[in-house]
Amino acid sequence: MSSSATGALEVLGAAAAFGAMAVFARWAYADGVSPATLLFLRFLLAALVLVPWVVVARLAWPRGRALLALFLMGALGYAGMSACYFNALNHASAGTVALLLYLFPAIVLLLSAVLFKERLTGRRLLTLALALAGLAITVGTDLSARPLGLLLGVGSALIYALYILAGSRFAQGTHPLAASAVVIASAAACNGLQLLMGAGFQGPESWKGWGASLAMALLCTVVAITLFLKGLEKVGATRASLISTAEPVVTIVLAWILLGEHLSGLQLAGGGLILVAVALSSGEKSTTEGPVKAA
């Protein structure tokens, strides 16, 4: 098998791992885990694997402005995006939340034009139009979703877009795995502080909840990031981004099979428009790529 084909399979595996996260979250919630506790467990367990990995591999840790930027990206950006995403799962279907998160490429294009004066080409305008149309269809036909769930889903996309823009501007030259370790460790610290100041630790009630939490940390974070980075080296950023559009599709299929969720034809059509917008934006040559693939 060629290196390119191997890389494509690695990125596809990463998309599948990221896409399974919403299902594991639902299982953890059913076992009594609070969203704040689940986020803390995910980031803490992942950090306990990634930080020693960077040390053993003798990778250079970021310093100065890059270190500060990555810390803030984890404590505010990654933690905030994940909080919106996981809390949205309590108020809307896993498929809808996953599709709403994938508005972030279009948001990146728009914010790049507004904040950094990047030219908004006809292709980019088409991307925005498709994404907004897909959003309107998806939101308008999910009758089971509460407004708060939809708002949190869009919020996760907005925060993730800001996270990517920050990474592209302040974390250049940092090894992706070291950057991931800093971001995830700072996100764990932020969520741990929230637990201390809030309702406290509300962990799983059985092995099923612990298993779901562990799977999120290892499979949906450590393994997913590792596969993505390995595949990225072989296929390049554009192809990796295109292949990653399989992520919300995996979420929808797994939610249908394992959670019994149903998506109407109109919702599937709306999701399709969002994925087309993602594909168009992935084909753009842009500098707005972050150092860490997150969800």
ABEGO torsion letter per residue (X at the ends): XBAAAAAAAAAAAAAAAAAAAAAAAAAAAAAGBBAAAAAAAAAAAAAAAAAAAAAAAGBBBBBEAAAAAAAAAAAAAAAAAAAAAAAAAAABBAAAAAAAAAAAAAAAAAAAAAAAGBBBBAAAAAAAAAAAAAAAAAAAABAABBAAAAAAAAAAAAAAAAAAAAAAAAABGBBAAAAAAAAAAAAAAAAAAAAAABAEBBBBABAAAAAAAAAAAAAAAAAAAAAAAAAAAAAEAAAAAAAAAAAAAAAAAAAAAAAGBBBBAAAAAAAAAAAAAAAAAAABBBABBBABBBX
